[in-house]
Amino acid sequence: ALALQPPGRFGYSEIHLGVAVRITGYAPDDSTARCAARAAFAEVARLDSLLSDYRASSDVRAIASAAPGWVVVGSETMEVIGVALRIAARSDGAFDPTIGPLVNLWRESRTTGRLPSSAAIRAAKALTGWRGVEVDPDRRAIRLRKLGMRLDLGGVAKGFIIQRALGVLASHGVAAAMIEAGGDLAVSGPPP
């Protein structure tokens, strides 16, 4: 629920990205606060629909489903994958956005209550490796070289999404705000 408190402080929370996303900020009036928060949450939902590995219709899932074929993606997906690949290169693969097969294995293990077998872990590892992601910037296309590879952009996507939501708040007249999503924070100008 939205609550405007003097002098213009507001707080709003919705479930997105699998967590409570909380926006706190300062606005000149209740109408500005409400409009800005709604627009920011709409941006969070829109970007989540592109970048989530949970959503069957996302760009991330389309890339995995098409492997080893190419998929043309939106500019935001291209930007986030580019960031993930730069981090992977700079960390010499310590950060790997192709960890999706291992993440899925551990999600399954959490559900069943049984650890995955060594063979299952080896098979999942064989489907990882950030160098197996190809990018065609001219066509704005991505491909995974092996069938069964999956991206997991969780290490960078949430931060990207909440930064974009801060930009939406600013465009609606809220220049001092904080967004928290499952421990990730993004902040703009200081409180008055």
Disulfide bonds with the S-S distance in Angstrom:
none
